[in-house]
Amino acid sequence: MMTTRQVDVTTHSRISELGQRVLSGGKLSREDALFLFNLETTADIFDLLSWANRIREQNKGNKIHLCSIVNAKAGNCSENCSFCAQSSFYQTGSPKYGFVDPEPMMEAATEAGDNKVTALGIVAAWKGLNEGPLLDEVCDRIRELKAGGKVRPDASLGLIKDQKVAVRLKEAGLECYGHNLESSRNFFGNHCTTHTYEDRVQTIKYLKNAGIKICSGGIIGMGESREDRCDLAFELKEIGASVVPINILNPIKGTPFENYPQLPPMEILKTIACFRFILPRQEIMIAGGRTINLRDMQSMIFTAGASALMVGNYLTTLNQPVEKDLQMLKDLGLDPEWDHNFEDQENTWQPIELKTAEAVSA
């Protein structure tokens, strides 16, 4: 026997009011956003997705920003991030090697360019980057990728504790740096204790002061609450991230999170849509974990408001073939020929006053 369920039209009306507010240039309060994060019924979530799609289309049209990464230094990381296969604290069997030579990076850039990818991120598994020979080598790779003209060279190289390092990266031609907050300030200590949330925020301050755009997001599915996800979205808004990657936990055997249950696909899509409401003009990128967690529902990320996609394999896990992603975009009428410099985005960041070397050492 078919059962029926009463649909709450007051909820429908409030979702519509909030969607229209964002389309008209208004902003959500935290209370408004939590209302959306806590939607439960399928009918209400599909209402939410519909408005998120409208917000994406108004701000991004049919353009989708594609990004790839190259694992430039793998394994033996000194940090204890509980989700990460590359931490030296856990036995996961992931690859381990030092900073790669120029040739593999240039090959990755050529492949990325051939697949309509805008940016190639140089990613390294270490705590951070300091002045010295390694920084010189990193800057050389950035210059080589930029001169090659295939892709925009991005980088994700851990913590930065000196403004001069950020300036060096900018001078080498770096335009965008990936440095996820990972979770809300309140939840951060549940997945990392070898550095702090404030360490990550300070790194972003140095980079922004050097004129480098920020790619910063987080991971959902680590046991955080919906309130934590909501707070993360507002914190990303506060730091002025240009690209906001949403990763979904892929539990890796050997890490503390290996037995965590997967988030339901509708919860993931709802989260993406809520981020779009809070960050209407930013690039919202769906990255690690989408294949294993969303399965046949991957194409719905764009209906939920996503405007960017990480393609190609991840750091230690596989993605679906790039050709399949490109066909998915074509079937949806979306265009990966993305080429602009983030000028359409809201930027709430104000430069901080830098301490002099004398003041720092005093």
C-alpha positions as CSV (number, residue, x, y, z in Angstrom):
1,M,0.0,0.0,0.0
2,M,1.3,3.4,-1.0
3,T,1.8,5.8,2.0
4,T,1.6,9.6,1.8
5,R,3.5,12.2,3.8
6,Q,2.3,15.7,4.5
7,V,4.7,18.3,3.1
8,D,5.3,21.4,5.3
9,V,4.6,24.4,3.1
10,T,6.0,26.8,5.7
11,T,9.4,25.2,5.3
12,H,9.1,25.4,1.5
13,S,8.2,29.1,1.8
14,R,11.2,29.8,4.1
15,I,13.7,28.0,1.8
16,S,12.3,30.1,-1.1
17,E,12.6,33.3,0.9
18,L,16.2,32.6,1.8
19,G,17.0,31.6,-1.8
20,Q,15.5,34.8,-3.1
21,R,17.4,36.8,-0.5
22,V,20.7,35.4,-1.7
23,L,19.9,35.9,-5.4
24,S,19.1,39.5,-4.6
25,G,22.5,40.1,-2.9
26,G,21.5,39.5,0.7
27,K,23.2,37.3,3.2
28,L,22.2,34.6,5.6
29,S,22.5,34.7,9.4
30,R,24.0,31.7,11.2
31,E,20.4,30.9,12.3
32,D,19.2,31.0,8.7
33,A,22.0,28.7,7.6
34,L,21.4,26.2,10.4
35,F,17.8,26.0,9.4
36,L,19.0,24.8,5.9
37,F,21.7,22.5,7.3
38,N,19.0,20.8,9.4
39,L,16.5,20.1,6.6
40,E,15.5,16.5,6.7
41,T,12.8,15.5,4.2
42,T,13.7,14.7,0.6
43,A,11.1,17.3,-0.7
44,D,12.7,20.1,1.3
45,I,16.3,19.1,0.3
46,F,15.3,19.1,-3.3
47,D,13.8,22.6,-2.8
48,L,17.2,23.6,-1.4
49,L,19.1,22.1,-4.3
50,S,16.9,23.9,-6.8
51,W,17.7,27.3,-5.2
52,A,21.4,26.5,-4.9
53,N,21.4,25.7,-8.6
54,R,19.8,29.1,-9.4
55,I,22.4,30.8,-7.2
56,R,25.2,29.0,-9.0
57,E,23.8,29.8,-12.5
58,Q,23.3,33.5,-11.6
59,N,27.0,33.8,-10.4
60,K,28.8,31.3,-12.6
61,G,26.6,30.7,-15.7
62,N,27.5,27.3,-17.1
63,K,31.2,27.5,-16.4
64,I,33.0,24.8,-14.4
65,H,36.5,25.2,-13.0
66,L,38.6,22.0,-13.3
67,C,41.6,21.4,-11.1
68,S,44.1,18.5,-10.8
69,I,46.9,17.8,-8.4
70,V,50.3,16.2,-8.5
71,N,51.7,14.5,-5.4
72,A,55.2,16.2,-5.4
73,K,56.4,14.7,-2.1
74,A,54.6,11.7,-0.7
75,G,54.4,10.1,2.8
76,N,56.2,10.4,6.1
77,C,54.4,13.6,7.0
78,S,55.2,14.7,10.6
79,E,51.5,15.7,11.3
80,N,48.9,13.5,12.8
81,C,45.8,14.4,10.8
82,S,43.5,11.5,11.5
83,F,42.1,11.3,8.0
84,C,45.4,11.3,6.2
85,A,47.1,8.2,4.7
86,Q,50.4,10.1,4.4
87,S,50.9,10.7,8.1
88,S,54.0,9.1,9.6
89,F,51.8,8.3,12.7
90,Y,49.8,5.6,10.8
91,Q,50.7,2.4,8.9
92,T,48.6,2.7,5.7
93,G,51.0,1.4,3.0
94,S,50.7,4.6,1.0
95,P,53.7,5.6,-1.2
96,K,56.7,7.4,0.2
97,Y,59.2,9.5,-1.9
98,G,61.0,12.9,-1.8
99,F,60.4,16.0,-3.8
100,V,59.9,15.0,-7.5
101,D,62.1,16.0,-10.5
102,P,60.8,18.5,-13.0
103,E,59.9,15.9,-15.7
104,P,57.0,14.2,-13.9
105,M,55.5,17.6,-13.1
106,M,55.7,18.8,-16.6
107,E,54.1,15.6,-17.8
108,A,51.3,16.1,-15.3
109,A,50.8,19.7,-16.6
110,T,50.6,18.5,-20.2
111,E,48.0,15.9,-19.4
112,A,46.0,18.3,-17.3
113,G,46.1,20.9,-20.1
114,D,44.9,18.4,-22.7
115,N,41.9,17.6,-20.4
116,K,40.8,21.3,-20.2
117,V,42.1,21.6,-16.6
118,T,42.7,25.2,-15.5
119,A,45.0,24.6,-12.6
120,L,47.6,22.0,-11.4
121,G,48.3,22.0,-7.7
122,I,51.8,21.0,-6.5
123,V,51.0,19.1,-3.2
124,A,53.6,18.0,-0.7
125,A,53.3,15.9,2.4
126,W,55.2,17.8,5.0
127,K,54.5,20.2,7.9
128,G,55.4,23.3,6.0
129,L,57.8,25.3,3.9
130,N,60.6,27.4,5.2
131,E,63.3,29.5,3.5
132,G,66.2,27.4,2.1
133,P,67.1,25.1,-0.8
134,L,63.7,23.3,-0.8
135,L,61.9,26.7,-1.2
136,D,64.3,27.5,-4.1
137,E,63.4,24.2,-5.7
138,V,59.6,24.7,-5.2
139,C,59.9,28.2,-6.8
140,D,61.8,26.7,-9.8
141,R,59.0,24.2,-10.4
142,I,56.4,27.0,-10.2
143,R,58.3,29.1,-12.7
144,E,58.7,26.1,-15.0
145,L,55.0,25.3,-15.0
146,K,54.0,28.9,-15.5
147,A,56.5,29.2,-18.5
148,G,55.1,26.0,-19.9
149,G,51.7,27.7,-20.4
150,K,49.7,24.5,-20.1
151,V,48.0,25.2,-16.7
152,R,48.0,27.7,-13.9
153,P,50.5,26.5,-11.3
154,D,48.9,26.2,-7.8
155,A,50.5,24.8,-4.7
156,S,49.6,23.2,-1.4
157,L,52.7,23.1,0.7
158,G,51.6,23.1,4.3
159,L,52.2,25.8,7.0
160,I,54.0,29.0,6.3
161,K,55.5,30.9,9.3
162,D,57.3,33.7,7.5
163,Q,55.9,36.4,5.3
164,K,59.1,36.3,3.2
165,V,58.3,32.7,2.1
166,A,54.8,33.8,0.9
167,V,56.4,36.7,-1.0
168,R,58.9,34.3,-2.7
169,L,56.1,32.1,-3.9
170,K,54.3,35.1,-5.3
171,E,57.4,36.3,-7.1
172,A,57.8,32.9,-8.6
173,G,54.4,33.2,-10.2
174,L,52.1,31.4,-7.8
175,E,48.5,32.7,-8.0
176,C,46.6,30.4,-5.7
177,Y,47.6,28.4,-2.7
178,G,45.7,25.4,-1.3
179,H,45.4,25.4,2.5
180,N,42.3,23.8,4.0
181,L,40.9,24.8,7.3
182,E,39.7,21.2,7.3
183,S,36.9,21.7,9.9
184,S,35.4,24.3,12.1
185,R,37.6,25.9,14.8
186,N,35.6,24.1,17.4
187,F,36.1,20.6,15.9
188,F,39.7,20.9,14.7
189,G,41.3,19.3,17.7
190,N,39.3,16.1,17.0
191,H,41.4,15.3,14.0
192,C,44.7,17.1,14.5
193,T,46.9,17.9,17.5
194,T,50.3,18.5,16.1
195,H,49.4,22.0,14.9
196,T,46.5,24.3,15.6
197,Y,43.6,25.8,13.7
198,E,45.2,29.2,14.3
199,D,48.4,28.0,12.6
200,R,46.4,27.4,9.5
201,V,44.7,30.8,9.7
202,Q,48.1,32.5,10.1
203,T,49.4,30.8,7.0
204,I,46.5,32.1,5.1
205,K,47.1,35.6,6.4
206,Y,50.7,35.6,5.1
207,L,49.6,34.3,1.7
208,K,46.9,36.9,1.3
209,N,49.2,39.7,2.3
210,A,51.5,38.5,-0.5
211,G,48.7,38.8,-3.0
212,I,48.1,35.1,-3.4
213,K,44.5,33.8,-3.8
214,I,43.4,31.1,-1.3
215,C,41.9,27.7,-2.0
216,S,40.6,26.6,1.4
217,G,37.8,24.2,2.4
218,G,37.4,21.1,4.5
219,I,36.4,17.5,4.9
220,I,32.9,16.4,5.9
221,G,32.1,13.1,7.4
222,M,34.7,13.1,10.2
223,G,32.1,12.9,12.9
224,E,31.5,16.7,13.0
225,S,28.0,18.1,13.6
226,R,25.9,20.1,11.1
227,E,26.7,23.1,13.3
228,D,30.4,22.5,12.7
229,R,29.8,22.4,8.9
230,C,27.9,25.6,9.1
231,D,30.6,27.3,11.2
232,L,33.3,26.1,8.7
233,A,31.4,27.7,5.8
234,F,31.2,31.1,7.7
235,E,34.9,30.8,8.7
236,L,35.8,30.3,5.0
237,K,33.8,33.3,4.2
238,E,35.6,35.3,6.8
239,I,39.1,34.4,5.5
240,G,38.1,35.3,2.0
241,A,38.8,31.9,0.3
242,S,38.5,32.2,-3.5
243,V,38.1,28.4,-4.1
244,V,36.3,26.3,-1.5
245,P,37.0,22.5,-1.9
246,I,34.5,20.2,-0.2
247,N,36.1,16.8,0.5
248,I,34.1,13.8,1.7
249,L,35.9,11.5,4.1
250,N,37.2,8.3,2.4
251,P,38.1,6.2,5.4
252,I,41.6,4.8,4.8
253,K,42.6,1.6,6.5
254,G,45.3,2.2,9.1
255,T,44.1,5.7,10.0
256,P,42.0,6.5,13.2
257,F,39.0,7.1,10.9
258,E,39.2,3.8,9.0
259,N,35.8,2.6,10.4
260,Y,33.9,5.8,10.2
261,P,30.5,5.3,8.4
262,Q,30.0,7.1,5.1
263,L,27.7,10.1,4.9
264,P,24.4,9.5,3.0
265,P,24.6,11.1,-0.5
266,M,21.6,13.4,0.2
267,E,23.4,14.8,3.3
268,I,26.4,15.5,1.2
269,L,24.4,17.3,-1.5
270,K,22.5,19.3,1.2
271,T,25.9,20.4,2.6
272,I,27.1,21.5,-0.8
273,A,23.9,23.5,-1.3
274,C,24.2,25.2,2.1
275,F,27.8,26.2,1.3
276,R,26.5,27.8,-2.0
277,F,23.9,29.8,0.0
278,I,26.6,31.1,2.4
279,L,29.3,31.6,-0.3
280,P,27.2,32.5,-3.4
281,R,30.1,33.9,-5.5
282,Q,33.0,31.7,-4.6
283,E,34.1,28.6,-6.5
284,I,32.8,25.6,-4.6
285,M,34.9,22.6,-5.7
286,I,34.0,19.0,-5.0
287,A,37.2,17.1,-4.4
288,G,38.3,14.0,-2.6
289,G,35.8,11.2,-1.8
290,R,33.1,12.1,-4.3
291,T,33.4,8.9,-6.3
292,I,33.1,6.5,-3.4
293,N,30.5,8.5,-1.4
294,L,28.2,9.8,-4.2
295,R,28.5,7.0,-6.7
296,D,25.8,7.4,-9.3
297,M,24.7,10.7,-7.8
298,Q,27.9,12.6,-8.7
299,S,26.3,14.7,-11.4
300,M,23.9,16.2,-8.8
301,I,26.7,18.1,-7.2
302,F,26.2,20.9,-9.8
303,T,22.4,21.0,-9.1
304,A,23.5,21.4,-5.5
305,G,25.6,24.5,-6.4
306,A,29.1,23.2,-7.1
307,S,31.0,25.2,-9.7
308,A,34.4,23.4,-9.7
309,L,35.6,19.9,-9.8
310,M,38.9,18.1,-9.0
311,V,39.6,15.7,-11.8
312,G,42.3,13.0,-12.1
313,N,43.5,10.9,-9.2
314,Y,43.8,12.2,-5.7
315,L,46.9,12.0,-3.5
316,T,46.6,8.4,-2.4
317,T,43.2,7.2,-3.9
318,L,41.7,6.9,-7.3
319,N,39.1,9.1,-9.0
320,Q,36.9,8.1,-11.9
321,P,38.6,8.7,-15.4
322,V,38.8,12.3,-16.5
323,E,37.0,11.3,-19.8
324,K,34.0,10.3,-17.7
325,D,34.0,13.6,-15.9
326,L,34.2,15.5,-19.2
327,Q,31.3,13.5,-20.6
328,M,29.3,14.2,-17.5
329,L,29.8,18.0,-17.9
330,K,29.0,17.8,-21.6
331,D,25.7,15.9,-20.9
332,L,24.7,18.6,-18.3
333,G,25.5,21.4,-20.7
334,L,28.3,22.7,-18.6
335,D,31.5,24.2,-20.0
336,P,35.0,23.5,-18.5
337,E,36.6,26.3,-20.5
338,W,37.1,28.4,-17.4
339,D,39.4,31.3,-17.6
340,H,39.2,34.3,-15.2
341,N,41.1,35.7,-12.2
342,F,38.5,35.5,-9.4
343,E,37.4,39.2,-9.9
344,D,33.7,38.2,-9.7
345,Q,34.1,37.0,-6.1
346,E,33.3,38.6,-2.8
347,N,36.4,39.4,-0.8
348,T,36.0,40.2,2.8
349,W,39.7,40.0,3.6
350,Q,41.6,43.0,5.0
351,P,45.4,42.8,5.1
352,I,46.9,42.5,8.6
353,E,49.7,44.7,9.9
354,L,52.9,42.8,9.6
355,K,55.5,42.8,12.4
356,T,59.0,43.8,11.6
357,A,61.8,41.3,11.9
358,E,63.1,43.2,14.9
359,A,59.7,43.0,16.6
360,V,59.3,39.3,15.9
361,S,62.7,38.5,17.4
362,A,62.3,40.8,20.4
